[in-house]
Amino acid sequence: MTLTECAEKAALLKRSGYNCCQAAAAALAEMEGTAPDDLLKIAAGFGAGMGNMEATCGALAGAVMMAGRRTDGRGTVRYARQISENFKAKCGSVTCRDLKGYGAANIFCPCEQCVRNAVLAYGEVMGLSE
């Protein structure tokens, strides 16, 4: 699976009813050869900015979770920062409330695009090629 195909898989999972964190993490897990079963349960509470739209976008959280999986937890903070910066450059923010335009006139980035961008940010930072 290419990185672009993985990003589209994440968007499909989001359309199918998974939250943003689950969609990004499950698509990346499939691409990385990791079974997503337990990951889907772990990621369940991270959707909608941890349930209140005030926190970090769930799609970004899912990508960072997978960075931890890929690095076995070693040096993951550095990758998390890079993935977050890459995601923010693509989406305009990392906070769910801002991305959804809560209380504002426009949406910065719809959920499906957030999950695509989280997967792409992960792939670009972790050195995955098409």
FIKEFI-987318 format. One record per atom (N, C-alpha, C, O, CB): residue number from 1; atom name; x, y, z. Coordinates in steps of 0.05 Angstrom, whole numbers, plus 5000, padded with zeros to 4 digits. Glycine has a CB too. Example, Ala and Ser with C-alpha at 12.3 -4.5 7.8 and 13.67 -1.06 7.14 Angstrom:
- 1,N,5264,4886,5156;
- 1,CA,5246,4910,5156;
- 1,C,5264,4934,5156;
- 1,O,5285,4934,5169;
- 1,CB,5226,4911,5181;
- 2,N,5257,4955,5142;
- 2,CA,5273,4979,5143;
- 2,C,5258,5001,5157;
- 2,O,5268,5023,5161;
- 2,CB,5282,4988,5114;
This chain:
- 1,N,5017,4977,5000;
- 1,CA,5000,5000,5000;
- 1,C,5018,5025,5000;
- 1,O,5037,5027,5016;
- 1,CB,4981,5000,5025;
- 2,N,5012,5044,4982;
- 2,CA,5028,5068,4982;
- 2,C,5017,5087,5003;
- 2,O,4996,5083,5015;
- 2,CB,5026,5082,4954;
- 3,N,5032,5108,5009;
- 3,CA,5024,5128,5028;
- 3,C,4998,5141,5020;
- 3,O,4981,5146,5037;
- 3,CB,5046,5149,5032;
- 4,N,4995,5148,4995;
- 4,CA,4971,5160,4985;
- 4,C,4947,5141,4988;
- 4,O,4925,5150,4995;
- 4,CB,4974,5168,4955;
- 5,N,4951,5116,4982;
- 5,CA,4930,5096,4985;
- 5,C,4922,5093,5015;
- 5,O,4899,5090,5022;
- 5,CB,4938,5069,4974;
- 6,N,4942,5095,5032;
- 6,CA,4937,5094,5061;
- 6,C,4921,5118,5070;
- 6,O,4902,5115,5086;
- 6,CB,4964,5092,5077;
- 7,N,4927,5141,5060;
- 7,CA,4912,5166,5066;
- 7,C,4883,5163,5057;
- 7,O,4865,5171,5072;
- 7,CB,4925,5190,5053;
- 8,N,4879,5152,5034;
- 8,CA,4851,5148,5024;
- 8,C,4837,5127,5040;
- 8,O,4813,5129,5045;
- 8,CB,4851,5140,4994;
- 9,N,4851,5106,5049;
- 9,CA,4839,5086,5066;
- 9,C,4830,5098,5093;
- 9,O,4809,5092,5103;
- 9,CB,4860,5063,5072;
- 10,N,4846,5116,5104;
- 10,CA,4839,5130,5128;
- 10,C,4813,5146,5124;
- 10,O,4795,5146,5141;
- 10,CB,4862,5148,5138;
- 11,N,4811,5160,5102;
- 11,CA,4787,5176,5096;
- 11,C,4763,5157,5093;
- 11,O,4741,5164,5102;
- 11,CB,4790,5192,5070;
- 12,N,4766,5134,5080;
- 12,CA,4745,5115,5078;
- 12,C,4736,5104,5105;
- 12,O,4712,5102,5110;
- 12,CB,4754,5091,5060;
- 13,N,4755,5098,5122;
- 13,CA,4748,5089,5149;
- 13,C,4733,5111,5164;
- 13,O,4714,5104,5179;
- 13,CB,4774,5081,5165;
- 14,N,4740,5136,5161;
- 14,CA,4726,5158,5174;
- 14,C,4697,5159,5164;
- 14,O,4679,5161,5180;
- 14,CB,4740,5185,5169;
- 15,N,4694,5157,5138;
- 15,CA,4667,5157,5126;
- 15,C,4651,5132,5135;
- 15,O,4626,5133,5136;
- 15,CB,4668,5157,5095;
- 16,N,4664,5111,5142;
- 16,CA,4651,5086,5151;
- 16,C,4643,5086,5180;
- 16,O,4631,5067,5190;
- 16,CB,4669,5062,5145;
- 17,N,4649,5107,5195;
- 17,CA,4640,5110,5222;
- 17,C,4661,5109,5244;
- 17,O,4655,5112,5267;
- 17,CB,4621,5088,5227;
- 18,N,4686,5105,5236;
- 18,CA,4708,5107,5256;
- 18,C,4713,5136,5263;
- 18,O,4709,5154,5247;
- 18,CB,4734,5093,5245;
- 19,N,4723,5141,5288;
- 19,CA,4730,5168,5294;
- 19,C,4757,5175,5281;
- 19,O,4770,5157,5270;
- 19,CB,4732,5173,5325;
- 20,N,4765,5200,5282;
- 20,CA,4789,5208,5267;
- 20,C,4814,5194,5276;
- 20,O,4831,5186,5260;
- 20,CB,4793,5238,5270;
- 21,N,4817,5190,5302;
- 21,CA,4840,5176,5313;
- 21,C,4841,5147,5304;
- 21,O,4861,5137,5295;
- 21,CB,4840,5178,5344;
- 22,N,4818,5134,5306;
- 22,CA,4816,5106,5297;
- 22,C,4822,5103,5267;
- 22,O,4836,5085,5259;
- 22,CB,4789,5095,5303;
- 23,N,4811,5121,5251;
- 23,CA,4815,5120,5222;
- 23,C,4844,5123,5214;
- 23,O,4854,5107,5199;
- 23,CB,4798,5142,5208;
- 24,N,4857,5143,5225;
- 24,CA,4886,5147,5218;
- 24,C,4903,5124,5229;
- 24,O,4919,5113,5214;
- 24,CB,4896,5174,5230;
- 25,N,4899,5116,5254;
- 25,CA,4915,5095,5266;
- 25,C,4911,5068,5252;
- 25,O,4930,5054,5247;
- 25,CB,4909,5093,5296;
- 26,N,4886,5061,5246;
- 26,CA,4880,5035,5234;
- 26,C,4892,5034,5206;
- 26,O,4902,5013,5198;
- 26,CB,4850,5031,5233;
- 27,N,4889,5055,5190;
- 27,CA,4900,5055,5163;
- 27,C,4931,5052,5164;
- 27,O,4943,5037,5149;
- 27,CB,4892,5081,5148;
- 28,N,4943,5067,5183;
- 28,CA,4972,5065,5186;
- 28,C,4981,5038,5196;
- 28,O,5001,5027,5187;
- 28,CB,4983,5087,5204;
- 29,N,4965,5026,5214;
- 29,CA,4971,5000,5224;
- 29,C,4971,4979,5202;
- 29,O,4988,4962,5200;
- 29,CB,4951,4992,5246;
- 30,N,4951,4981,5184;
- 30,CA,4949,4963,5162;
- 30,C,4973,4966,5144;
- 30,O,4985,4946,5135;
- 30,CB,4923,4967,5146;
- 31,N,4981,4991,5138;
- 31,CA,5004,4996,5121;
- 31,C,5030,4985,5133;
- 31,O,5047,4975,5119;
- 31,CB,5006,5026,5115;
- 32,N,5032,4987,5160;
- 32,CA,5056,4979,5174;
- 32,C,5055,4949,5182;
- 32,O,5075,4939,5193;
- 32,CB,5059,4996,5199;
- 33,N,5033,4935,5175;
- 33,CA,5032,4907,5181;
- 33,C,5025,4900,5210;
- 33,O,5032,4879,5220;
- 33,CB,5057,4894,5174;
- 34,N,5012,4919,5224;
- 34,CA,5004,4915,5252;
- 34,C,4974,4909,5253;
- 34,O,4959,4923,5239;
- 34,CB,5011,4940,5269;
- 35,N,4966,4890,5269;
- 35,CA,4937,4885,5272;
- 35,C,4924,4908,5286;
- 35,O,4933,4917,5307;
- 35,CB,4932,4858,5287;
- 36,N,4902,4919,5275;
- 36,CA,4890,4942,5287;
- 36,C,4870,4937,5309;
- 36,O,4859,4956,5321;
- 36,CB,4876,4958,5265;
- 37,N,4864,4912,5316;
- 37,CA,4842,4906,5335;
- 37,C,4845,4921,5361;
- 37,O,4827,4936,5369;
- 37,CB,4841,4877,5340;
- 38,N,4866,4917,5376;
- 38,CA,4870,4931,5402;
- 38,C,4874,4961,5398;
- 38,O,4865,4977,5414;
- 38,CB,4894,4919,5417;
- 39,N,4887,4968,5376;
- 39,CA,4891,4996,5370;
- 39,C,4865,5011,5368;
- 39,O,4863,5034,5377;
- 39,CB,4908,4999,5345;
- 40,N,4845,4999,5355;
- 40,CA,4819,5012,5352;
- 40,C,4807,5018,5379;
- 40,O,4794,5038,5383;
- 40,CB,4800,4995,5335;
- 41,N,4810,4999,5398;
- 41,CA,4799,5003,5425;
- 41,C,4814,5025,5439;
- 41,O,4802,5042,5452;
- 41,CB,4800,4977,5441;
- 42,N,4841,5025,5437;
- 42,CA,4857,5045,5451;
- 42,C,4851,5073,5440;
- 42,O,4850,5092,5455;
- 42,CB,4887,5038,5447;
- 43,N,4847,5075,5414;
- 43,CA,4842,5101,5401;
- 43,C,4814,5111,5404;
- 43,O,4809,5134,5397;
- 43,CB,4849,5098,5372;
- 44,N,4796,5096,5414;
- 44,CA,4768,5103,5416;
- 44,C,4762,5130,5430;
- 44,O,4745,5144,5422;
- 44,CB,4752,5081,5429;
- 45,N,4777,5136,5450;
- 45,CA,4772,5160,5466;
- 45,C,4785,5185,5456;
- 45,O,4782,5207,5467;
- 45,CB,4780,5156,5493;
- 46,N,4801,5182,5434;
- 46,CA,4816,5205,5424;
- 46,C,4802,5220,5402;
- 46,O,4812,5240,5392;
- 46,CB,4843,5196,5415;
- 47,N,4778,5211,5393;
- 47,CA,4763,5225,5373;
- 47,C,4752,5251,5383;
- 47,O,4749,5255,5407;
- 47,CB,4741,5208,5362;
- 48,N,4746,5269,5365;
- 48,CA,4734,5295,5371;
- 48,C,4751,5310,5392;
- 48,O,4740,5321,5411;
- 48,CB,4705,5292,5382;
- 49,N,4777,5311,5388;
- 49,CA,4795,5325,5406;
- 49,C,4792,5316,5434;
- 49,O,4789,5332,5453;
- 49,CB,4789,5354,5404;
- 50,N,4793,5289,5438;
- 50,CA,4790,5276,5464;
- 50,C,4761,5280,5475;
- 50,O,4757,5283,5499;
- 50,CB,4810,5286,5484;
- 51,N,4743,5281,5457;
- 51,CA,4715,5281,5465;
- 51,C,4702,5308,5470;
- 51,O,4678,5310,5474;
- 51,CB,4712,5265,5489;
- 52,N,4718,5329,5469;
- 52,CA,4707,5356,5474;
- 52,C,4715,5377,5455;
- 52,O,4709,5401,5459;
- 52,CB,4714,5364,5502;
- 53,N,4729,5370,5434;
- 53,CA,4739,5388,5413;
- 53,C,4759,5408,5423;
- 53,O,4767,5426,5408;
- 53,CB,4715,5402,5401;
- 54,N,4767,5407,5448;
- 54,CA,4786,5426,5459;
- 54,C,4815,5418,5456;
- 54,O,4833,5435,5458;
- 54,CB,4780,5431,5489;
- 55,N,4820,5392,5451;
- 55,CA,4847,5382,5451;
- 55,C,4857,5377,5423;
- 55,O,4844,5384,5403;
- 55,CB,4848,5356,5468;
- 56,N,4879,5363,5421;
- 56,CA,4892,5357,5396;
- 56,C,4874,5340,5378;
- 56,O,4859,5322,5388;
- 56,CB,4919,5342,5401;
- 57,N,4875,5345,5352;
- 57,CA,4859,5330,5333;
- 57,C,4865,5300,5336;
- 57,O,4888,5292,5339;
- 57,CB,4866,5339,5304;
- 58,N,4844,5284,5336;
- 58,CA,4846,5255,5339;
- 58,C,4863,5242,5317;
- 58,O,4878,5223,5323;
- 58,CB,4819,5243,5340;
- 59,N,4860,5252,5293;
- 59,CA,4876,5241,5271;
- 59,C,4906,5244,5276;
- 59,O,4921,5226,5271;
- 59,CB,4868,5254,5244;
- 60,N,4913,5267,5286;
- 60,CA,4941,5272,5293;
- 60,C,4950,5254,5316;
- 60,O,4972,5243,5316;
- 60,CB,4945,5302,5300;
- 61,N,4932,5251,5336;
- 61,CA,4938,5233,5358;
- 61,C,4943,5204,5348;
- 61,O,4961,5191,5357;
- 61,CB,4915,5233,5379;
- 62,N,4927,5195,5329;
- 62,CA,4930,5168,5318;
- 62,C,4957,5165,5303;
- 62,O,4970,5145,5306;
- 62,CB,4907,5162,5298;
- 63,N,4965,5186,5288;
- 63,CA,4991,5185,5275;
- 63,C,5014,5184,5295;
- 63,O,5033,5169,5290;
- 63,CB,4994,5209,5256;
- 64,N,5012,5199,5316;
- 64,CA,5033,5199,5336;
- 64,C,5033,5172,5351;
- 64,O,5055,5162,5358;
- 64,CB,5028,5222,5356;
- 65,N,5010,5160,5356;
- 65,CA,5009,5134,5368;
- 65,C,5025,5114,5351;
- 65,O,5041,5098,5361;
- 65,CB,4980,5124,5372;
- 66,N,5021,5115,5325;
- 66,CA,5034,5097,5307;
- 66,C,5064,5103,5306;
- 66,O,5080,5085,5301;
- 66,CB,5022,5098,5279;
- 67,N,5072,5128,5309;
- 67,CA,5101,5134,5310;
- 67,C,5113,5120,5334;
- 67,O,5136,5110,5333;
- 67,CB,5105,5165,5312;
- 68,N,5099,5120,5357;
- 68,CA,5109,5106,5381;
- 68,C,5112,5076,5375;
- 68,O,5131,5064,5384;
- 68,CB,5090,5111,5404;
- 69,N,5093,5065,5361;
- 69,CA,5094,5037,5354;
- 69,C,5118,5031,5336;
- 69,O,5132,5012,5340;
- 69,CB,5068,5028,5339;
- 70,N,5122,5048,5316;
- 70,CA,5143,5044,5297;
- 70,C,5171,5047,5310;
- 70,O,5190,5033,5302;
- 70,CB,5141,5064,5274;
- 71,N,5173,5066,5329;
- 71,CA,5200,5071,5342;
- 71,C,5204,5055,5367;
- 71,O,5225,5058,5380;
- 71,CB,5202,5101,5347;
- 72,N,5185,5038,5374;
- 72,CA,5186,5024,5400;
- 72,C,5188,5043,5423;
- 72,O,5200,5036,5444;
- 72,CB,5209,5004,5400;
- 73,N,5178,5067,5420;
- 73,CA,5178,5087,5441;
- 73,C,5204,5102,5445;
- 73,O,5207,5118,5463;
- 73,CB,5171,5075,5466;
- 74,N,5223,5097,5428;
- 74,CA,5250,5110,5430;
- 74,C,5251,5134,5411;
- 74,O,5249,5131,5387;
- 74,CB,5273,5090,5424;
- 75,N,5254,5158,5423;
- 75,CA,5257,5182,5406;
- 75,C,5230,5191,5395;
- 75,O,5230,5208,5377;
- 75,CB,5276,5177,5384;
- 76,N,5208,5181,5405;
- 76,CA,5182,5186,5393;
- 76,C,5174,5215,5397;
- 76,O,5160,5226,5380;
- 76,CB,5161,5169,5406;
- 77,N,5183,5228,5419;
- 77,CA,5175,5256,5423;
- 77,C,5185,5274,5400;
- 77,O,5170,5292,5391;
- 77,CB,5187,5266,5450;
- 78,N,5208,5269,5391;
- 78,CA,5219,5284,5368;
- 78,C,5202,5280,5343;
- 78,O,5195,5299,5329;
- 78,CB,5249,5276,5362;
- 79,N,5195,5255,5338;
- 79,CA,5177,5250,5315;
- 79,C,5150,5262,5319;
- 79,O,5138,5272,5300;
- 79,CB,5175,5220,5311;
- 80,N,5140,5261,5343;
- 80,CA,5113,5273,5349;
- 80,C,5113,5302,5342;
- 80,O,5094,5313,5330;
- 80,CB,5105,5268,5378;
- 81,N,5134,5316,5350;
- 81,CA,5136,5345,5344;
- 81,C,5137,5350,5314;
- 81,O,5124,5368,5304;
- 81,CB,5162,5357,5357;
- 82,N,5153,5334,5300;
- 82,CA,5155,5337,5271;
- 82,C,5129,5331,5257;
- 82,O,5121,5345,5238;
- 82,CB,5178,5320,5260;
- 83,N,5116,5309,5265;
- 83,CA,5090,5302,5253;
- 83,C,5069,5325,5259;
- 83,O,5054,5332,5241;
- 83,CB,5079,5275,5264;
- 84,N,5069,5335,5283;
- 84,CA,5051,5357,5290;
- 84,C,5056,5382,5273;
- 84,O,5037,5394,5264;
- 84,CB,5054,5364,5320;
- 85,N,5081,5389,5270;
- 85,CA,5088,5413,5254;
- 85,C,5080,5409,5225;
- 85,O,5069,5427,5212;
- 85,CB,5118,5418,5256;
- 86,N,5085,5385,5214;
- 86,CA,5077,5379,5187;
- 86,C,5047,5380,5183;
- 86,O,5037,5391,5164;
- 86,CB,5088,5351,5179;
- 87,N,5033,5368,5202;
- 87,CA,5003,5368,5202;
- 87,C,4993,5397,5204;
- 87,O,4974,5404,5189;
- 87,CB,4992,5351,5226;
- 88,N,5004,5413,5221;
- 88,CA,4995,5441,5224;
- 88,C,4999,5456,5198;
- 88,O,4982,5472,5190;
- 88,CB,5009,5454,5247;
- 89,N,5021,5451,5185;
- 89,CA,5026,5465,5159;
- 89,C,5006,5457,5138;
- 89,O,4998,5473,5121;
- 89,CB,5055,5458,5149;
- 90,N,4996,5432,5139;
- 90,CA,4976,5423,5120;
- 90,C,4948,5432,5127;
- 90,O,4932,5438,5109;
- 90,CB,4977,5392,5119;
- 91,N,4942,5433,5153;
- 91,CA,4914,5438,5162;
- 91,C,4909,5465,5173;
- 91,O,4886,5474,5173;
- 91,CB,4907,5417,5182;
- 92,N,4929,5479,5183;
- 92,CA,4925,5505,5194;
- 92,C,4924,5506,5225;
- 92,O,4925,5528,5237;
- 92,CB,4901,5517,5183;
- 93,N,4921,5483,5237;
- 93,CA,4919,5481,5267;
- 93,C,4923,5452,5274;
- 93,O,4923,5435,5257;
- 93,CB,4892,5493,5277;
- 94,N,4926,5447,5300;
- 94,CA,4927,5420,5310;
- 94,C,4904,5415,5329;
- 94,O,4900,5392,5339;
- 94,CB,4954,5414,5324;
- 95,N,4888,5435,5336;
- 95,CA,4867,5433,5355;
- 95,C,4840,5428,5341;
- 95,O,4833,5442,5322;
- 95,CB,4865,5459,5372;
- 96,N,4826,5408,5350;
- 96,CA,4801,5400,5338;
- 96,C,4782,5424,5335;
- 96,O,4770,5429,5313;
- 96,CB,4787,5378,5354;
- 97,N,4778,5439,5356;
- 97,CA,4760,5463,5356;
- 97,C,4767,5482,5333;
- 97,O,4749,5491,5319;
- 97,CB,4761,5477,5383;
- 98,N,4792,5488,5330;
- 98,CA,4801,5506,5309;
- 98,C,4797,5494,5281;
- 98,O,4787,5507,5263;
- 98,CB,4830,5514,5313;
- 99,N,4804,5469,5278;
- 99,CA,4802,5455,5252;
- 99,C,4773,5454,5243;
- 99,O,4767,5457,5219;
- 99,CB,4813,5427,5254;
- 100,N,4754,5451,5261;
- 100,CA,4726,5449,5255;
- 100,C,4713,5476,5253;
- 100,O,4689,5478,5246;
- 100,CB,4711,5432,5275;
- 101,N,4727,5497,5260;
- 101,CA,4716,5524,5258;
- 101,C,4694,5529,5279;
- 101,O,4676,5545,5275;
- 101,CB,4705,5529,5231;
- 102,N,4696,5515,5302;
- 102,CA,4676,5518,5322;
- 102,C,4674,5547,5332;
- 102,O,4694,5558,5341;
- 102,CB,4682,5499,5346;
- 103,N,4651,5559,5329;
- 103,CA,4646,5587,5336;
- 103,C,4657,5606,5315;
- 103,O,4656,5630,5319;
- 103,CB,4660,5592,5362;
- 104,N,4666,5596,5292;
- 104,CA,4676,5613,5271;
- 104,C,4659,5609,5246;
- 104,O,4642,5591,5245;
- 104,CB,4706,5608,5265;
- 105,N,4664,5625,5226;
- 105,CA,4648,5623,5201;
- 105,C,4657,5601,5182;
- 105,O,4642,5593,5165;
- 105,CB,4650,5650,5187;
- 106,N,4682,5592,5185;
- 106,CA,4691,5572,5166;
- 106,C,4706,5549,5179;
- 106,O,4716,5551,5201;
- 106,CB,4709,5585,5145;
- 107,N,4707,5527,5165;
- 107,CA,4722,5503,5174;
- 107,C,4750,5504,5161;
- 107,O,4752,5506,5137;
- 107,CB,4706,5477,5166;
- 108,N,4770,5501,5178;
- 108,CA,4798,5500,5167;
- 108,C,4802,5474,5152;
- 108,O,4813,5475,5129;
- 108,CB,4818,5502,5190;
- 109,N,4794,5452,5163;
- 109,CA,4800,5426,5151;
- 109,C,4779,5406,5160;
- 109,O,4777,5399,5183;
- 109,CB,4828,5417,5160;
- 110,N,4763,5395,5141;
- 110,CA,4743,5375,5147;
- 110,C,4757,5349,5158;
- 110,O,4780,5344,5152;
- 110,CB,4726,5368,5123;
- 111,N,4743,5334,5173;
- 111,CA,4754,5310,5185;
- 111,C,4767,5291,5165;
- 111,O,4789,5281,5170;
- 111,CB,4732,5295,5200;
- 112,N,4754,5286,5143;
- 112,CA,4766,5268,5123;
- 112,C,4793,5278,5114;
- 112,O,4812,5262,5109;
- 112,CB,4748,5264,5099;
- 113,N,4796,5304,5110;
- 113,CA,4821,5315,5102;
- 113,C,4842,5314,5125;
- 113,O,4865,5310,5120;
- 113,CB,4818,5344,5092;
- 114,N,4832,5317,5149;
- 114,CA,4850,5315,5172;
- 114,C,4863,5287,5174;
- 114,O,4887,5285,5179;
- 114,CB,4835,5321,5198;
- 115,N,4847,5266,5170;
- 115,CA,4858,5239,5171;
- 115,C,4877,5234,5148;
- 115,O,4898,5221,5152;
- 115,CB,4835,5218,5171;
- 116,N,4871,5244,5125;
- 116,CA,4890,5242,5102;
- 116,C,4916,5256,5109;
- 116,O,4938,5245,5106;
- 116,CB,4878,5254,5076;
- 117,N,4914,5281,5119;
- 117,CA,4938,5296,5125;
- 117,C,4954,5284,5148;
- 117,O,4978,5286,5148;
- 117,CB,4930,5325,5132;
- 118,N,4941,5272,5167;
- 118,CA,4955,5259,5189;
- 118,C,4972,5236,5179;
- 118,O,4995,5232,5186;
- 118,CB,4936,5250,5211;
- 119,N,4960,5220,5161;
- 119,CA,4974,5197,5149;
- 119,C,4997,5207,5132;
- 119,O,5020,5196,5134;
- 119,CB,4955,5180,5132;
- 120,N,4993,5228,5116;
- 120,CA,5014,5239,5100;
- 120,C,5037,5251,5117;
- 120,O,5060,5247,5111;
- 120,CB,5003,5260,5081;
- 121,N,5029,5265,5138;
- 121,CA,5050,5277,5156;
- 121,C,5066,5254,5168;
- 121,O,5091,5256,5170;
- 121,CB,5036,5294,5178;
- 122,N,5053,5234,5178;
- 122,CA,5067,5211,5189;
- 122,C,5087,5199,5169;
- 122,O,5110,5196,5175;
- 122,CB,5047,5189,5198;
- 123,N,5078,5194,5145;
- 123,CA,5094,5182,5125;
- 123,C,5118,5199,5117;
- 123,O,5140,5189,5113;
- 123,CB,5078,5176,5100;
- 124,N,5113,5225,5115;
- 124,CA,5135,5243,5107;
- 124,C,5156,5245,5129;
- 124,O,5180,5244,5123;
- 124,CB,5124,5271,5101;
- 125,N,5147,5246,5154;
- 125,CA,5166,5248,5176;
- 125,C,5181,5222,5181;
- 125,O,5205,5222,5187;
- 125,CB,5152,5257,5202;
- 126,N,5167,5200,5178;
- 126,CA,5179,5174,5184;
- 126,C,5195,5163,5160;
- 126,O,5206,5141,5161;
- 126,CB,5158,5154,5192;
- 127,N,5196,5178,5138;
- 127,CA,5212,5171,5115;
- 127,C,5200,5150,5098;
- 127,O,5215,5135,5084;
- 127,CB,5238,5162,5125;
- 128,N,5174,5147,5097;
- 128,CA,5161,5128,5080;
- 128,C,5158,5140,5052;
- 128,O,5151,5163,5049;
- 128,CB,5133,5119,5091;
- 129,N,5163,5124,5032;
- 129,CA,5161,5134,5005;
- 129,C,5136,5122,4992;
- 129,O,5124,5103,5001;
- 129,CB,5186,5127,4989;
- 130,N,5129,5134,4970;
- 130,CA,5106,5124,4955;
- 130,C,5115,5098,4943;
- 130,O,5099,5086,4929;
- 130,CB,5098,5144,4933;
